[in-house]
Amino acid sequence: MSRIGNQPINLPAGVTVEITAENVVVVKGPKGELSQEVNPDIKVSQEEGVLKVERPTEQKRHKALHGLYRSLINNMVVGVNEGFKKELELVGVGYKASVSNNVLELNLGYSHNIYLAVPQEVKTEAKMEKGKNPIVTLTSHDKELIGQVAAKIRSLRKVEPYKGKGVRFVGEQIRRKAGKTAAK
């Protein structure tokens, strides 16, 4: 039994949902509009400000799709109402970040700067304070897109386990390894 899929999705004020005949769910709210195509086996229904996602059988495949689409639709509702935010911290000597015209410029210790074009839906801010690590803040109404952009930025300089240098999420715990002097 899918516990996630059985939970109803409450629609906050200002959020409208439209379910088309082609099994496409369109969610509109104050922050924007998102759409998601749903598998034809899964049925989405709306009644009195509540969305319900139902599956036809108890097959393992249907159970998996049931929870998946309920989570995707819930993320769309939360996104168009409140939005999502991710903060990345650049840990390392001389690491810098700046934003201009939706282009993120990163100096991550390579011989060259890295220029990353960020999609229009994602708002990017770079904050650099003296004595602290630079922080890149991403905000958007699309959880999937903001996750992809954050993963791309992280992949430019992965956190290494010996000194902890690299790009990480704010508050993320890194597993550190002892150096070779610990073997003696």
C-alpha positions as CSV (number, residue, x, y, z in Angstrom):
1,M,0.0,0.0,0.0
2,S,1.5,3.3,-1.0
3,R,1.3,5.7,1.9
4,I,2.5,8.7,0.0
5,G,0.1,8.1,-2.9
6,N,-2.9,7.8,-0.7
7,Q,-2.5,11.2,0.9
8,P,-4.7,14.0,-0.6
9,I,-3.1,17.2,-1.9
10,N,-4.7,20.3,-0.3
11,L,-4.8,23.3,-2.7
12,P,-4.0,26.6,-1.1
13,A,-5.8,29.8,-2.0
14,G,-4.7,31.3,-5.3
15,V,-3.7,27.9,-6.8
16,T,-5.8,26.4,-9.6
17,V,-5.4,23.0,-11.2
18,E,-6.6,21.9,-14.6
19,I,-6.6,18.3,-15.7
20,T,-6.8,17.9,-19.5
21,A,-8.2,14.9,-21.4
22,E,-4.6,13.9,-22.4
23,N,-3.7,13.2,-18.7
24,V,-1.8,16.5,-18.4
25,V,-2.0,18.3,-15.0
26,V,-1.5,22.1,-15.2
27,V,-1.0,23.9,-11.9
28,K,-1.2,27.8,-11.9
29,G,-0.3,30.0,-8.9
30,P,1.1,33.3,-7.9
31,K,4.8,32.3,-8.7
32,G,4.1,30.7,-12.1
33,E,2.7,27.8,-14.0
34,L,3.8,24.2,-14.2
35,S,2.6,21.1,-16.1
36,Q,3.2,17.4,-15.8
37,E,2.1,14.6,-18.0
38,V,0.6,11.7,-16.0
39,N,0.7,8.0,-17.0
40,P,-2.7,6.9,-18.4
41,D,-3.1,4.2,-15.8
42,I,-3.1,6.7,-12.9
43,K,-6.3,8.8,-12.3
44,V,-6.1,12.3,-10.9
45,S,-9.3,13.9,-9.7
46,Q,-10.1,17.2,-8.1
47,E,-13.0,17.9,-5.7
48,E,-13.5,20.8,-3.3
49,G,-9.9,22.1,-3.1
50,V,-8.4,18.7,-2.8
51,L,-6.5,16.6,-5.4
52,K,-6.6,12.8,-5.2
53,V,-4.3,10.4,-7.1
54,E,-5.7,6.9,-7.6
55,R,-4.3,3.7,-9.1
56,P,-6.3,0.9,-10.8
57,T,-4.6,-2.2,-9.3
58,E,-2.3,-3.3,-6.6
59,Q,0.5,-4.2,-9.0
60,K,4.0,-3.2,-8.0
61,R,4.4,-0.9,-11.0
62,H,1.1,0.9,-10.3
63,K,2.1,1.4,-6.7
64,A,5.4,3.0,-7.7
65,L,3.7,5.3,-10.2
66,H,1.0,6.2,-7.7
67,G,3.5,7.6,-5.2
68,L,5.7,9.2,-7.9
69,Y,2.9,11.2,-9.5
70,R,1.5,12.2,-6.1
71,S,4.9,13.6,-5.1
72,L,5.4,15.4,-8.5
73,I,2.0,17.1,-8.4
74,N,2.5,18.0,-4.7
75,N,5.9,19.6,-5.6
76,M,4.2,21.6,-8.4
77,V,1.5,22.9,-6.0
78,V,4.1,23.9,-3.3
79,G,6.3,25.4,-6.0
80,V,3.8,27.7,-7.6
81,N,2.5,28.8,-4.1
82,E,5.7,29.2,-2.1
83,G,8.7,28.3,-4.3
84,F,11.9,26.5,-3.6
85,K,15.4,27.6,-2.5
86,K,18.8,26.0,-2.5
87,E,22.0,27.5,-1.1
88,L,25.4,26.3,-2.3
89,E,28.6,27.1,-0.4
90,L,32.0,27.4,-2.2
91,V,34.7,26.2,0.2
92,G,38.3,26.8,-0.8
93,V,40.9,29.5,-0.9
94,G,40.2,32.1,-3.6
95,Y,36.8,30.6,-4.7
96,K,34.5,33.4,-6.0
97,A,31.1,33.7,-7.5
98,S,29.3,36.5,-9.3
99,V,26.1,36.8,-11.3
100,S,25.2,39.1,-14.3
101,N,22.4,38.6,-16.8
102,N,21.6,35.1,-15.7
103,V,25.2,34.0,-16.2
104,L,26.9,32.6,-13.1
105,E,30.7,33.2,-13.1
106,L,32.6,30.9,-10.8
107,N,36.3,30.8,-9.9
108,L,36.8,27.4,-8.4
109,G,40.6,27.1,-8.4
110,Y,41.1,26.2,-12.0
111,S,43.3,28.1,-14.4
112,H,40.1,29.7,-15.9
113,N,36.8,31.0,-14.8
114,I,33.7,28.9,-15.4
115,Y,30.6,30.7,-17.0
116,L,27.3,28.9,-16.5
117,A,24.1,30.1,-18.2
118,V,21.3,29.6,-15.7
119,P,17.7,29.2,-17.1
120,Q,15.3,32.2,-16.8
121,E,13.0,30.3,-14.4
122,V,15.8,30.1,-11.8
123,K,16.8,33.3,-10.0
124,T,20.5,33.3,-8.9
125,E,22.2,35.4,-6.3
126,A,25.9,35.3,-5.3
127,K,26.8,36.6,-1.8
128,M,30.4,37.2,-0.8
129,E,31.3,38.5,2.6
130,K,34.8,39.0,3.9
131,G,36.0,36.2,6.1
132,K,33.2,33.8,5.0
133,N,32.8,31.4,2.1
134,P,30.9,32.6,-1.0
135,I,27.3,31.5,-1.1
136,V,25.2,31.0,-4.3
137,T,21.5,31.1,-3.7
138,L,19.1,29.5,-6.2
139,T,15.3,30.2,-6.1
140,S,12.6,28.9,-8.4
141,H,9.1,27.5,-8.5
142,D,10.2,24.3,-10.3
143,K,11.8,21.8,-7.9
144,E,13.1,19.6,-10.7
145,L,14.9,22.4,-12.5
146,I,16.4,23.9,-9.4
147,G,17.8,20.5,-8.4
148,Q,19.3,20.0,-11.9
149,V,21.0,23.5,-11.8
150,A,22.3,22.8,-8.3
151,A,23.7,19.4,-9.3
152,K,25.4,20.9,-12.3
153,I,27.1,23.6,-10.1
154,R,28.2,21.0,-7.6
155,S,29.7,18.8,-10.4
156,L,32.0,21.6,-11.4
157,R,34.1,21.0,-8.2
158,K,33.1,18.1,-6.1
159,V,33.9,18.1,-2.4
160,E,37.1,16.2,-1.7
161,P,37.3,14.1,1.5
162,Y,40.7,15.2,2.8
163,K,40.4,19.0,3.2
164,G,36.7,19.4,2.4
165,K,37.2,21.9,-0.4
166,G,34.6,22.2,-3.2
167,V,31.0,23.1,-3.8
168,R,28.5,21.9,-1.2
169,F,25.1,22.7,0.1
170,V,24.9,25.0,3.1
171,G,24.8,22.8,6.3
172,E,25.9,19.6,4.5
173,Q,28.0,17.3,6.5
174,I,31.1,15.9,4.6
175,R,32.7,12.6,5.6
176,R,36.4,13.4,6.1
177,K,39.3,11.0,5.7
178,A,42.5,10.9,7.7
179,G,45.6,11.7,5.7
180,K,48.5,9.3,5.2
181,T,50.2,10.6,8.4
182,A,47.5,8.7,10.3
183,A,48.9,5.4,9.2
184,K,52.1,5.8,11.3
